[in-house]
Amino acid sequence: MLINKFDQQTETYSVLDINGEITQLGYKIPLTNEQIHKAFYLMKLSRRLDERMLQMQRQGRMLTFPPNMGEEALQVASVFGMDKNDYYVPAFRSGAVALAMGCPAWQLMLLWNGNEWGNVAPEGVNFLPPNITIGAQYSQATGIGFALNYKKLPNVAVTVIGDGGTSEGEFYEAMNFGNVRGAQTIYCVNNNMWAISTPTHKETVQLDIAAKAIAAGMPYIKVDGNDIFASYEAFVEAREYVVTNKKPILIEFVTYRQGPHTTSDNPRVYRSEEYEAEHNKKCPISRLEKYMLANGLITPVEIAELEAKIEAEITEATNIMESKKAVTIDEVFDYTYANNYDELKEQKQEAKRIFGGK
């Protein structure tokens, strides 16, 4: 198992460089050509969806949302390494995960347009509603992982947090409880180098974030999150460790947030154009595209055809979302509690009087 290779590592595991070339002699690609094509499609779909939603938000047609740009490879790789009966407990920046697990693009758009039906994953897709509260997802995934162990099921719960979130108390508390109780949980950290406008070195002195797992007595993996092959390989090994040992593990995906933290953020205030241009060279989509072109897996014409297909899909998704985005007053009030208490019933009636019962 690669866990032994990862154990107490200080270097970031990577096999695909920024030029799309394999850096390890004799390395066996862990994905089939069919999987590579699907991953490329999903990564391009996620990126273009983010771009369309950014445009719509600036036009007043979309609410605040967090783009996934730069994290597509690690998100898709994680899903490719999961079993259909595993659970994913997301943070708010997990759009590519949702797409890869089978959530339609229009549903993501609906979610970030304020309609809670966007949180309802398709039947059979174990993708929980995204968490906005930083750290809450770690506790939830710990509980699910504990339940999987208790029920003796061969599955895992997967969750994710940003580098800034690792300074939250819940980050440590969840991992400690999970390891004590044998939670079958994979704790992921998407280290995209920025906690909103705060660089990682001002958020934590321990820049080797994966090593924070030591405090909970857990093994860890540190991998290049912009390298889909290394990310997939690391995730598969992590999952095998958890299922075999009935113990959790932490994966640090080293990546880079290309866009803003959310659409209410302006990264130009704290990042220069030169800085962004240098780090954008690590783009996961560009890397995979160069690899595919160099190895005859795709042609420029086929890339153009794929992009046109994605554009048409997103246009269709936009139309579906806009036909569904209206929210009724009943929906606002009726799905928080099993039974509304008197004060909420009064508020609901008042809202209907004010807004005409819509």
N, C-alpha and C positions, 0 to 999 in steps of 0.2 A: 504493500500500500504506500501511497505517496505521503501519508500522514507522517511517516518517519522522516521523509525528506523535508517536510514542512516544519517539523518539531523544532521550536526555539529558533526558527530562522530569523535572520536579520535583513535578508535581501527579498525583494519583491519577485515572486515567481512569474516568469514571462517567457513566451516562446515565439511570439509574432511581433516583429518590430514595426516602427512607424512607416517603413517602406513596404510592408506586407510580405516580408521575408522571414522564414523560419530560422531561428537562431541556434537551434540544437541539432547537431548532426544525428541523423537517423531517427528523428522524431516522428512518431506515428500520429497522424491527425486523428483526434478522437471523435470527430463527427463524419458522417457519411456525406457524400456530395449533395444528396437530397436535403439533409439537415442544414448544410451550409447555405443552400439556396433559400430554404425557408427562413433561416436566421437573418440572412441578408434582406429578404423581403420585409420581415417584421421590424428590423432596425430602421429601414428606410421609411416604412409606414409610420412608425413612432415619430421619427424626426419630422416628416412632412406634416403629420397631424399637429405636432407642437407648433410648427411654423404657421399653419393655418389658424390655430387657436390664438396665437399671439396677434396675428393680423385682426382677427375678429374682436379680441379684447380691446385693441386700440380703437376699433370702430364702434365700441359700445355694444357689441353683440355677444360678448362673453364676459363672465365675471373673473375675478382674480384666480389664477391657477399657477402651479409650479411646473415649468417645462422639464422634460427629462433629457434634454440635449447633452450628449456626452456620456450618458450612463446606459446607452442602449445595449451594448454588448453584454455587460454583466447581468443585466435584468433578463435578457433573453436566454443567456447561458444557464441562469438559475432555473428557469422554467423547464428548459430542455433536460436538466438533471433531476427533475422532480417526477414522482409517480402521480398518477391522476388522483389518487386518494390522499395525497399529502395536502397540507393546508398552507396558504400564504397569507400572512398577516402584515399588510403593507403600511408603510409610512405614506405621506402625501405624494412623494415623488416616485411613483411606481407604475407609471402609465404603460411602459413597454411590457412589464410583467402582466398587466391586465390583458393587453392585446395578445400576448403569447399564450396566455391561459385560455383564451377564447371569448373574452368580453368584446363586443363589437365597438367600433370606433365611435359610433353615435352615442353609445352609453357613457363613455368617458366624457364626451362633450356635454351630455346632459347633466352629468354630475357637477362639472365645473360651471354649469349655468344655473346652479341652485336648485335643481330638481332632485330630490332624494331617491327617485326611482332609478337614477343613475348608479346608485349604490347596490342595486339588486343584481347580483351576478347570475348568469344563466344557470339553469338546472345542471347539477353535476360539476360545477366549477367552484372549487373551494378557495375562492378569493374573497377575503373579508372586506368590509368597508374601510377605506383609507383613514388613517389616524392623523388628526391635525395636532393633537396634544403630543408634544415631544416625549417619547419614552413609553407611552401607554401600550404601544404595540408589543414591546418586549415582555411586559407582564402577561398580556393576552396570549402570546405565543408560548410562553412558559406554561400557562394553564393548559393549553391544548396539548403541548408536548407531554405534560404530566399525565393527562388523560389517555393519550396514546399508549404510554408505558403501562398505565394501570389496566387498560383493556387488552394489553399484550398484542397490539397491532403493529405490523411492520412498516409503519409510516412515520413521517416527521412533520413538524410545524416549522415553517421558515418565516423569519421576520427580518426587518432591516431598519437601520437608523443612520443618520448622517454623522460625520465626524464631530460636529458640535454637540450632538445629542449624547455622545459618550461622556460628557461632563455632567449629565443628569444623574441624580441619585437612583432613579428607576432602572437605569442601564445596569448598574452594579447589583442592585437588589434582585432584579429578575434573573440575572445570570447565576447569582449565588444560590437563590432558591431552586433554580432549575437544576443546578449540578448536585445540590444536596438531595433533591427528590428524584433525580434521574429523568428529567424531562427530555423527551426525544425532539429536541429543538435545535435548529441551525440558526444561530444569531449572526446576522450579516451587518457589516458596517460599510456603507458606501462613502468612502473618504474622498469627497470631491474638492477638498482643499479650502472650502469656504463655509463657515457657519453664518449664513446670510452675508454680511459684509466683514465678518471677522475671520482672518486667516487662521489656519489650524495652529500655528505656533503661538498665537495669542489666546487660544482657547485651552490648550493643554501643553504642558512641558513634555509629556511623553508622546513624542511624535510617532513612535512605533505603536500605533493604536491597537494593532492586533495583540500586542503584549499585555494589554489591559485585561485580557482573559486570565492571565496568571493569578490575579487577585481572587478570581472565583475558582481557581484550581482546574481550569479548563485548557485543553489543547487549542491551538489556533493555526490559521493559515493566512498568509499575506500574499495576495496575488494581484497581478496587473488587471484591473477591471476594464481596461480598454482593449484587452486581448481576449477575444471570444473563446479561443481554444484553451488557453490557460484557465480562464474563468470556469469553463465547463468542466475541465479536468479536476480542478480544485473542488468544485461543488459536488461532483459525483463521489469523490473520495471522502468528503466531509459527510455526505449522506450515508455512505457505507459505514463510516465510523459510528455515527449516531445509532443506526439501526442495529449494528452488531453489538455495541457496548452499552446501549440503553443510557447514554450520557450525551450531554450537549457539546457543541463545539462553536467556535467563533471564526468567521471568515472576514478579513479586511480586504475589500476590493479597492485598490488604489485607482482613482479615476480623476476626472476633472469636469466641473460643472461649466459647460460652455455658455449657457444662457444666464438669465437672471435667476435669483433665488425664487421669486415669484414675479408676476407681472407688475407688482407694486414696487419692485426693486429696480434700481439703476446701477448696474455693476460698473459703469464708466466712472462713477464717483470714487471707487476704491481700486479699480484695475485699469491699467493703461492699455491702449491698443496694442502696444508692442508685447506686453505680457500675455495678452489673450492670443495674439497671433502665434507666439512661441508654443503655448500650451495646446492650441488647437491642432498642432501637428500630430498630437497623440490621438486624434479623432478615431473612435472605434470603427465607424462605418468606412472611412477612408482606408484604414488598414485592411479590412476584410475585402473591400473592393479591389485594392491593388493585388492582394493575394489571389483572388479569383481570376482577375485578368491575366496575371502572370502564369497561372497554372491551367489556363484554358477552360475554366469553369463557367465563364460568361464573356460576352463580347460587348463592346460599346453600344452596338445596336440593341442588344437584349436589355442592357441597363436602361436605355431610353424608353424601350417598350414597357419595362417594369415601372418606371417612374410615371409614365402616362396612365398605366393601370391604377397605380396608387392614387394619382390625382383624381381619377374618375370615382374611385371608391370613397375618397374623402369628400368630394362634392356631394355624392349620394348620402353619406353619413350626415353631412351638414343639413341637408334638406330634411332627413328623418328627425334629427335633433330639434330643429326649429318647429317641426309639426307637433312635437311632444313636450316642449319646454314649459308650457303654461302650468302653473301650480294652483290648485284650488285651496281655499281656506281650510276645508276639511283635511286635506293632506298635510297641511302645516301643523295641525293640532292633533291628529288622530293616531300618529305612529310613534309617539315618544313613550307613552305609557300603555300598559295593557288596558287600563280603564282611566279615562280622564277624571280628575278630581274636580270639585265644584268650581274652584277659582279658574281653572283652565276652560271649563265649559262657559263660564261668564265671559272670559276673554275672547273665546271663539265667537260667541254671539255678538259681542261688541265689534269684532273685526268684520263680521258679516254686515253689520249695520253701516259701518264706515265705508267698506269697499263694495257694497251692493250685493253681498251674498255670493261672490265668485269664489 
